[in-house]
Amino acid sequence: MSLCLVVGSFSPALADDGSDQVEQAGLGVASALLTLPYGPAKIIYAGLGGIIGGATWVLTGGNTEAAQTVWEPSFYGDYVITPDHLTGKRPLRFFGVSPYQEDVYSR
């Protein structure tokens, strides 16, 4: 169904009236294509962060704060690229920011 909408967006009849629709469709396609390599890389990074953070927790005698310094940047962040990332409305964060700390990038 979405393929029909994307193809229909590029028809000449809609190009004059729906240039915004064409742009949105292009951004949607671009974000989906860019997510294909980005998403798995982020998932692998998060998985490795979980393992390394767990090892950090064990090696520090159960120090959760030490482990969280590894877990938070790896677990948090964006797993999918959206049109807002491509237009600059929202920063793309591979390394996450803890929701418990002040976000310095939102200022």
N, C-alpha and C positions, 0 to 999 in steps of 0.2 A: 504494500500500500504506500509506504513512504517513497518507494522508487517511482511510482506513478506521480506523486506530488513533486518530486525533484525533476523528473522529465517534463512534467507539465509546466513547471516554473520557467523553463527555458524556451517555451514557445514564443514566437514573435508577438502574438496577440497580448501576452502578459508582460512582455519586456518593457513596454511604455508605461503601463499602469502599475506593474509589480516589480520595479527594479529593486525595491527593498526585499521582496520575496526571493529574488534571484540571489541577492547578496547573502541573505540568511541561509539559503540552501547551499550556497558555495561554502560558507563558514561551517555549516553542519557537516558537509562532506569532508572538508579539510580537517576539522577537529576529529572526526572519526578515523580518518587515515593516519593522522599523527598519533592518535591514541594507540594504534596497533603496535608500534614499537615501544612507546613510552610506558603504557600500562604494565606490560610484563616486566619491564626493567624496574619499575617502581615496586612491583610485587616481589621480585627477587631481592631487591634492596631491603624491603620490609622483613622478609623472611630471614635474611642474614642478620639483620638488626635484632630480630627476636632471639636468634641463636646466640649471637655475641652478647646481647644484653643479659640473657640467662646465664651465660658463662661468667659475666661480670658479677652478677648477683651471687653466684656460688663462690667465686674466688674472693669476694670481699666479705664473706661470712654473712650473707643475707642483707647487704646494704642496698635497700631499694632505691635510694636517691642516686647512687652510682649507676645502677642498672637503668634507671629512667633517663639518664643523660645519653644513653644509647638508644633506648626504646622510643622516646618521643620524637626525635628527628626522623627515625626510620618508619614508624607507624603512622604518624600524622603527615599531612601534606595531601597533594592532589594525586589521585590515581587515574583520572580521566581528564583529557584536554577538552575544554568547552569553547564555544564561540566567544564567550567573555574573555577568556585567556588570550585568544587570537587578536581581539580588538583592543586589548590593553585595559579593559574595564576591571579586570581582576588579575592579580599576579599569579603566575604559575609557580607552585612551590613543590619541588621535588623533596627537599628537606623540610619536614614539618615543624610547626611552631606549637608548643604546648598550649592547650586551651586554658591552662591554669596560670599562664604568665601573660603579661601585657604584650599585645601584638604591636611591635614597633613599625611594622610595614603599613599599618592601616592609618597612620597619621598623615 
